[in-house]
Amino acid sequence: MKEKLFIIFSLAFITLTAQDIHFSQFSAIKASLNPALIGYQQQDYQIQLQRRSQWESVTKPFTTFSVAINRKNIYNNFSTSLQFIDDKAGDSNFSTSGVVLSLSRRNNILNHQNISLGGSAAYYRRSLDQSNLFFVDDENIPSYSKHFLDLSLGFVHEYELKKNITILSGVSIFHINKPNQSFFENSNVELKTNNKIHSSIIYYYKPGVQIKPGFYYSEQGGSQEFVFGANLNYLLMKYKREILVFRAALHNRYNDAIIPSLGFKIDNFDIMASYDINTSSLVSASDYKGGFEFSIIYNWERHNKTSNKPLIICPKYL
């Protein structure tokens, strides 16, 4: 029986490692996309909260929760982030939880161009709970857990093509140390590297209107994810330090889902909700239902920087 379980869990892990934890709103929590993006925010501090629930129409929902706090320019153009992640999947409560510390530095290299380098160190715990599983033979099967260290690197290039057009592109590599995630001793199941490429054009169409087309590509262990689409941000109101921005987006995850999003930026709060409309071969079981996701972001300045001056909105962070 133990040999059979070893084979089953090994095959399951090979399948599961083909895709990391991911969000449809992939740019909401920057550390999950590219550690070099830490610090790309208008104000000094930022708290990012994101939650996703998917496949409720097919099986027990897969849920992912993440919260991060970012500090911009903590010292000499260095920015830092601390992120907490919790993910649960299936009846076995296959769980991934961890803490991620990221550091980046932004540098001006030429007129209208910046580069940013970043890195992350994470400590994860993965576990399985078989109390809700049923087997043909009665077996006293223990629960399993695994702890491992994970390292990632990222690079971002920012180019201000015109005063109203900025191109932001980057690459990142997650799990560069290929940690062993096997639950069994004397077994090595490497966590495959996850290579990501992303790019967006931040186009300030006219005062108060920003259009942001872009794409995101991820490759891990032979599996690929390609998402493309555009965001629209429309400034509804600006009065002194009070602003109201309407946000809308439409993306497509190739061969998988169409993802509409709606939200608002209200003063320092940024709220966005999205839904994956499944279009893959699973539609016969999912009935086009995919995953619901929302994100809440709060920004603020240091106390000694606050003033009664009117708020100046940078187009990049609209």
C-alpha positions in Angstrom: 0.0 0.0 0.0 2.8 2.4 0.8 4.4 1.8 -2.5 1.1 2.6 -4.3 0.7 5.8 -2.3 4.2 6.8 -3.2 3.5 6.4 -6.9 0.1 8.2 -6.6 1.5 11.2 -4.7 4.6 11.4 -7.0 2.4 11.6 -10.1 0.1 14.1 -8.4 3.0 16.3 -7.5 4.3 16.1 -11.1 0.9 17.4 -12.2 0.5 20.0 -9.5 3.9 21.5 -10.0 3.1 22.2 -13.6 1.4 25.4 -12.4 2.1 27.7 -9.5 -0.4 29.7 -7.5 -1.7 32.3 -9.9 -4.2 35.1 -10.1 -6.1 36.5 -13.0 -5.4 40.0 -11.7 -1.7 39.1 -12.0 -0.4 42.6 -11.5 -2.3 43.4 -8.3 0.3 41.9 -5.9 3.6 42.8 -7.5 5.8 40.3 -5.7 3.9 37.4 -7.2 4.6 38.7 -10.7 8.1 40.1 -10.5 10.1 41.1 -7.4 11.6 43.9 -9.4 8.2 45.6 -9.5 8.4 46.4 -5.8 8.4 50.1 -5.4 6.3 50.9 -8.5 3.7 52.8 -6.6 2.8 56.5 -6.2 2.9 56.6 -2.4 5.3 55.4 0.2 3.3 52.5 1.7 1.0 50.0 0.1 -1.0 47.1 1.5 -2.3 44.6 -1.1 -4.9 42.0 -0.4 -6.1 39.4 -3.0 -8.4 36.4 -2.8 -9.4 33.9 -5.5 -11.9 31.0 -5.5 -12.2 28.7 -8.5 -13.9 25.5 -9.8 -16.7 25.6 -7.3 -19.1 24.3 -10.0 -16.8 21.3 -10.6 -15.3 20.3 -7.2 -14.5 21.6 -3.8 -13.3 25.2 -4.5 -9.6 25.9 -4.8 -9.0 29.0 -2.8 -5.9 31.3 -2.7 -5.3 34.2 -0.4 -2.4 36.7 -0.4 -1.6 39.8 1.5 1.5 42.0 1.1 2.8 45.2 2.5 5.2 47.3 0.4 7.6 50.1 1.3 8.8 52.3 -1.5 12.3 53.9 -1.3 13.1 52.7 2.2 16.7 53.6 1.6 18.7 54.8 -1.4 16.1 53.7 -4.0 15.7 50.3 -2.3 12.1 49.1 -1.8 10.9 46.1 0.1 7.8 43.9 0.4 6.6 41.3 2.9 4.0 38.9 1.6 1.9 36.1 3.1 0.3 33.4 1.0 -2.2 30.7 1.8 -3.6 28.2 -0.9 -5.9 25.2 -0.5 -6.9 22.8 -3.2 -9.2 19.8 -3.3 -10.7 17.4 -0.7 -7.2 16.5 0.5 -6.7 20.1 1.5 -3.5 20.2 -0.4 -2.1 23.4 1.2 0.6 25.8 0.4 1.4 28.6 2.9 4.4 30.8 3.2 6.0 34.1 3.8 7.9 36.0 1.0 10.5 38.8 1.6 11.3 40.8 -1.5 13.8 43.6 -2.2 14.3 45.7 -5.3 16.3 48.7 -6.4 15.3 51.2 -9.1 18.0 52.9 -11.1 17.9 55.7 -13.7 20.2 54.7 -16.6 19.4 57.1 -19.4 17.0 60.0 -20.0 13.5 58.7 -19.7 14.6 55.1 -18.9 14.8 53.2 -15.6 15.7 49.6 -14.7 14.9 47.7 -11.6 16.5 44.6 -10.2 14.8 42.5 -7.5 14.9 39.3 -5.6 12.8 37.3 -3.2 13.4 34.7 -0.5 10.4 32.6 0.6 9.8 30.0 3.2 6.9 27.6 2.4 5.0 24.8 4.0 3.1 22.3 1.9 0.8 19.7 3.5 -1.8 17.0 2.7 -4.7 16.0 5.0 -6.3 12.6 4.0 -9.0 12.6 6.7 -11.6 13.4 4.1 -10.4 10.9 1.5 -11.7 7.3 1.1 -9.7 4.2 0.3 -10.7 0.7 -0.6 -8.6 -0.8 2.1 -8.5 0.5 5.7 -5.2 2.1 6.2 -3.8 4.3 8.9 -2.3 6.9 6.7 -0.6 9.9 8.3 -0.8 13.5 7.1 2.2 14.8 5.3 4.0 18.1 5.4 7.1 19.6 3.8 9.0 22.8 4.4 11.4 24.4 1.9 13.2 27.6 1.0 12.5 29.2 -2.4 14.4 31.9 -4.3 13.4 34.2 -7.1 14.9 37.0 -9.3 13.4 39.7 -11.5 14.3 42.5 -13.9 12.1 45.4 -15.1 12.8 48.1 -17.8 10.8 51.3 -17.9 10.9 53.5 -20.9 9.0 56.8 -21.2 8.5 56.9 -25.0 6.5 60.2 -24.8 5.1 62.3 -22.0 1.9 60.3 -22.3 3.3 56.9 -23.2 5.4 54.6 -20.9 6.4 51.1 -21.7 6.9 48.8 -18.7 8.4 45.3 -19.4 10.0 42.7 -17.2 11.2 39.1 -16.8 11.3 37.0 -13.7 12.4 33.6 -12.6 10.8 31.8 -9.7 12.2 28.7 -7.9 15.7 29.2 -9.2 17.0 26.9 -6.5 14.6 24.1 -7.6 13.6 23.1 -4.0 12.7 19.5 -3.2 9.0 19.3 -2.4 8.6 15.6 -2.0 6.8 14.4 1.2 8.9 11.3 1.2 12.4 10.7 2.5 15.0 9.5 -0.1 12.9 11.1 -2.8 13.5 14.3 -4.8 10.6 16.0 -6.6 12.0 19.3 -7.8 9.8 22.4 -8.0 10.4 23.5 -11.6 11.5 27.0 -12.4 8.7 29.3 -13.4 9.7 31.8 -16.1 7.5 34.9 -16.5 7.5 37.7 -19.1 5.2 40.7 -18.9 4.8 44.0 -20.7 2.3 46.8 -20.7 1.9 50.2 -22.5 0.6 52.9 -20.1 -1.1 55.3 -22.5 -2.5 58.6 -21.1 -5.0 59.1 -23.9 -6.2 62.5 -22.5 -6.6 64.1 -19.1 -8.3 61.6 -16.9 -8.3 58.7 -19.3 -5.7 56.0 -19.2 -5.5 52.9 -21.5 -3.2 50.1 -20.5 -2.9 47.2 -23.0 -0.5 44.4 -22.0 0.3 40.7 -21.8 1.6 38.1 -19.3 3.3 34.8 -20.2 4.4 32.1 -17.8 6.2 28.8 -18.5 6.8 26.1 -15.9 7.6 22.4 -16.5 6.2 22.3 -20.0 3.0 24.1 -19.1 2.3 27.6 -20.4 -0.1 30.4 -19.5 -0.7 33.4 -21.8 -2.9 36.3 -20.7 -3.5 39.4 -22.8 -5.9 42.3 -22.7 -6.3 45.9 -21.7 -7.3 48.1 -18.7 -9.2 51.3 -18.8 -9.0 53.9 -16.1 -11.3 56.9 -16.1 -11.0 59.8 -13.7 -14.6 60.6 -12.6 -13.7 63.2 -9.9 -10.7 65.1 -8.5 -11.1 67.6 -5.7 -8.2 68.6 -3.6 -7.0 65.3 -2.1 -10.1 63.3 -3.1 -10.3 61.3 -6.2 -12.6 58.8 -7.8 -11.4 56.6 -10.7 -13.6 54.0 -12.5 -11.7 50.9 -13.6 -12.6 48.3 -16.2 -10.6 45.5 -17.9 -11.0 42.7 -20.3 -8.4 39.9 -20.6 -8.2 36.5 -22.2 -6.3 33.5 -20.9 -5.5 31.7 -24.1 -7.5 28.5 -24.5 -8.9 28.8 -21.0 -11.0 31.8 -20.0 -12.3 35.3 -20.7 -11.8 37.6 -17.7 -13.8 40.8 -17.3 -13.0 43.1 -14.4 -14.6 46.1 -12.8 -13.5 48.4 -9.9 -12.9 51.8 -8.4 -10.1 53.8 -7.0 -11.6 55.9 -4.1 -9.0 58.2 -2.6 -6.3 55.8 -1.2 -8.4 52.6 -1.7 -8.2 50.6 -4.9 -10.8 47.9 -5.3 -11.2 45.4 -8.2 -13.3 42.3 -8.9 -13.0 39.9 -11.7 -14.5 36.6 -12.9 -13.0 33.9 -15.1 -15.6 32.7 -17.7 -14.2 29.3 -18.6 -13.9 28.6 -22.3 -11.6 25.5 -22.2 -12.6 21.8 -22.9 -13.9 21.7 -19.3 -17.0 23.7 -20.1 -19.2 20.6 -20.2 -18.5 20.2 -16.5 -17.9 23.8 -15.5 -20.9 25.3 -17.5 -18.5 28.2 -18.3 -18.1 29.0 -14.6 -14.5 29.6 -13.5 -13.2 31.7 -10.6 -14.2 34.8 -8.7 -11.4 37.1 -7.6 -11.1 40.4 -5.8 -8.3 42.7 -4.7 -8.1 45.6 -2.3 -5.1 47.9 -2.3 -4.5 50.8 0.2 -1.8 53.4 -0.2 -0.5 56.1 2.1 2.4 58.5 2.7 4.7 58.9 5.7 3.2 61.3 8.3 5.9 64.0 7.8 5.1 64.2 4.1 1.3 64.8 4.3 0.1 68.3 3.5 -3.0 70.2 2.4 -1.7 70.7 -1.1 -3.9 69.4 -3.9 -3.2 65.8 -4.9 -1.2 65.5 -8.1 -2.1 62.3 -9.9 0.7 60.6 -11.8 -0.7 59.0 -15.0 1.4 55.9 -14.4 -0.5 55.2 -11.2 -4.0 56.3 -12.1 
